[in-house]
Structures are given as C-alpha cells and as structure tokens.
Amino acid sequence: MLDKILRKYRRYVALVDPRIEKYANAERELKQALILAPISLVPAVLHYVGVLGADPALTTSLSALIFVLLTYRVLETLTSITTINKRLDDELPFATLVAAAASKTGLEFAEFLRFASSSKTFKSFKFLSERFVKLAEVLGIVGALTTLSKITSGKTKYFLLEYSLALNPGTALTQLRDAAADYVKTIYSQVAKSINFRINAGLITCVALTMGPLVSVSMTFLIGDELTGFVVPALVLAGFLTSSLFPDYPVGLQVVIDEGTLRVFRASYVAGTLLLILPLHYLVSEDLRGFVKLLQTTSTASLVIGVFPMILQLMAVSTAVGGRVVSRASNHVRVFRSFYLYEDEELREVVRKRVRSWLALYLSDALAFLKKLGDCEPEVFDLFVNFFYEVRRTLRYYVSALTMMCFIVVLTPFLMASTISLSYEATPSTSVLLISYVSVLALGY
C-alpha cells in the first residue's frame, strides 16, 4: 500500500515540478510528512489528559497549524495537482479543436503539444507540453503520451490514453476528429450549465444574506443585544464560504488582465473595501450618527472606485471581434486552402490590450498554430468555426450572469447605506446597525 502511494505521489510531483531533484526527493518528502504528521496531535492529547489547560478552540487551531507546517510541501503538491488536472480538463476541448482544425495525418495533436510548450494562453497544457517534449525525445510520441496519461486524471487522462492507442494502428485521425466533433456538440450545454449554476447560486445567496439579517434585526428588537454575538460571526462566515465555494467561470469565458493592470484593479478593490470598513470605528465608539453619515459618503466613493474595472471587463467579453476574425479566416481558407499568408491586424490589436478575453488569446494561438501547419481543408476547418461560434453563443449567458453579479456589487454600497440609515431611523441601536452593516458587507464582498 505504501509503495503504491509513493508511486502515485512521484507521478504528481513529475507533473507539478519538472526538476529532477524534486522528483528524486519526492519519496523522502512524503515519508517525512507521514512520520511527522502525528506530532500535530500532541496539543490535543495534552489538553485531553489535563496537562494543557488552554481553550479547546485554541488547542484545535494549534494542532491544525502544526499539521499544516509539518506537511506543507505535500499539501502544496496535492493542491497544485488538483488545480492543474481541473484546468487541463477545461482546456482539453480547445486544444483538441485546434489540432483537428487542420488534421490530415492524426499527428496534429502531438504537434500542438509541442506548440503549447511555449504558449502563454494554455497555462495548464503548458505543464503537460513541457513534459511531453522531453519524454518524446527519449520514449517517442506513443511512449510519452502513455506516460503522461498515468500522471493526469479525468477527461485528459482518457483522451491521452485513447489517442496513444490510436497512433499505432493508424486510426488517430478518426479518433481526433471524432473527439473534436463530440466537444462541439457538448460545449454549449456544459458552459451554459456552469453559468446557470452561478446565476441560481448567486440569487439564492442574495436572498439568504438579505432575508437572514432582516430576520436577525427583527429578533434583536424582541430578544435584545445577546443575538449579535451569534449573528455577526455567522454572517461573516457565510460571506467567506460563498466567495470561496463559487466555481470559476469556464476557461473560454474568462478575462485575462496584464499584471500591472491587475495590481491596479486589486488596489481599487482593497481601497473600496477599506472605505466601507472605515466608518466602523464610529460604531465601536457608539457614535451612531457619525457612523451613518460617514458610511453614506464612503459607500458612494467605493462605488465610483469599482465601476472602472467592471466596465473594462464587460467590454472585453462583449466584443464581437472573434466572430469577424473567424469569418475572415474561413474565407481565406476557402480561397487559398492554407494559412501561410494569413494575417489579422484587428485580432492583433485586441491581443495587445491590457484587458482582453481568454477567447481572443485562444483564437490568436489557434491561428498561429494553423499557420505553422500550413495547408488546411475548408471542410475540416469548418469544425473549428462551428466550435468557436458555439462558445461565443454562450457569451450571451455569460454576459447576463456577469452583469447580474456586477449589478449586485455596484448596488451594495447604496444598499448598505440605505439599510443602515433605515435601521438608525427605526431604532438607534448599536446591535441593529452592526448586523445590518455586516450582512450587506458580506453580500457584496
């Protein structure tokens, strides 16, 4: 059993970190973590036998902290492999469609893996591609793909295994095109399902975090301030869990932001949050009138700060450039049956922007790869065109969901100010204002 676990962990390390020394130390790293992990139970045992008289919650937190410190490297590897495998499955349909768009021999997917090793768009496939290039030099294409199928999971694992098995009998071309056709049929329903889940979850969250505090405020009028100590931590926890458990949007519908611009966006988010937290010291000092007045000002300032990043991201995903580029590329292929001479200045300008959609970067990489391959049959390229239009069709759902979420975030400062003002007018109670304040803060952030 231990040998099986060690082999599995070494495979994880091979995908996460390509360094030879990291792979060589993987076994020692895991054994060390397994040996040291029980030490984290010492504070809990000492508390149980009466030697350590600390608070139970503090003891549990101390044990958890010791466990994380002792097994940090293993936990980091396991977390990284989970993230990489999930993103590989997300990027797989896009990678397969690019390879199938100009397929003639069936080896195009292997060629794409080499191409993706220098790609900045396929971030997770880049992990896989870098290892494929090195393994292919030693084991050949089939051996490299078989090895990679052993260190991946999910859809990527099965696709790599099926593709490697199809290379020897010469059926790789059929297998590649069939897989691409399946992704075209299912991509719309998969993405729409993911977005619909976010919409429904967002609505439920809004209702829960709005109605819950209103009920709590009403109960506070009846019961008294004792309820505050329970309600406020519960609201903070609810807001944290909601933001943590919400799934990311599918990779094809994400926005890519340059590092410098991203720092500005993060700074504006932090500044907006600090502005909303700023009036809290008035509430602590029980200056309720000063709290309400300052919050009305800071909530408006927070709104102004957050509008600009939101507009840029909505503009990036709402652009129709991709459709025009694909249409021009399709016409070019029908005339020349090749991408050798194809250039698209409009797409190049979009890719240079500081805020752009992942789909635009994907289209740029796809056309660069197809240009490298050269010849392309119009009938085969139509599969890629149909796939791209299916993905763009989901943008309607995406934009509506994103607009709804942004609308809620934009209204949060005003909702906070109005709710707290009403609470203050109804009864100038510190507990009531605190519950209203924390609930709306959790709702928006």
Secondary structure as GFF3:
##gff-version 3
##sequence-region A 1 445
A	DSSP	alpha_helix	2	16	.	.	.	ID=ss1
A	DSSP	alpha_helix	20	24	.	.	.	ID=ss2
A	DSSP	alpha_helix	26	36	.	.	.	ID=ss3
A	DSSP	three_ten_helix	37	41	.	.	.	ID=ss4
A	DSSP	alpha_helix	42	49	.	.	.	ID=ss5
A	DSSP	alpha_helix	56	70	.	.	.	ID=ss6
A	DSSP	alpha_helix	72	100	.	.	.	ID=ss7
A	DSSP	alpha_helix	108	116	.	.	.	ID=ss8
A	DSSP	alpha_helix	123	151	.	.	.	ID=ss9
A	DSSP	alpha_helix	154	167	.	.	.	ID=ss10
A	DSSP	alpha_helix	172	223	.	.	.	ID=ss11
A	DSSP	three_ten_helix	225	227	.	.	.	ID=ss12
A	DSSP	alpha_helix	228	245	.	.	.	ID=ss13
A	DSSP	three_ten_helix	251	253	.	.	.	ID=ss14
A	DSSP	beta_strand	255	257	.	.	.	ID=ss15
A	DSSP	alpha_helix	259	277	.	.	.	ID=ss16
A	DSSP	alpha_helix	280	284	.	.	.	ID=ss17
A	DSSP	alpha_helix	288	318	.	.	.	ID=ss18
A	DSSP	alpha_helix	321	336	.	.	.	ID=ss19
A	DSSP	alpha_helix	345	352	.	.	.	ID=ss20
A	DSSP	beta_strand	355	357	.	.	.	ID=ss21
A	DSSP	alpha_helix	358	373	.	.	.	ID=ss22
A	DSSP	alpha_helix	378	393	.	.	.	ID=ss23
A	DSSP	alpha_helix	395	426	.	.	.	ID=ss24
A	DSSP	alpha_helix	430	444	.	.	.	ID=ss25
###
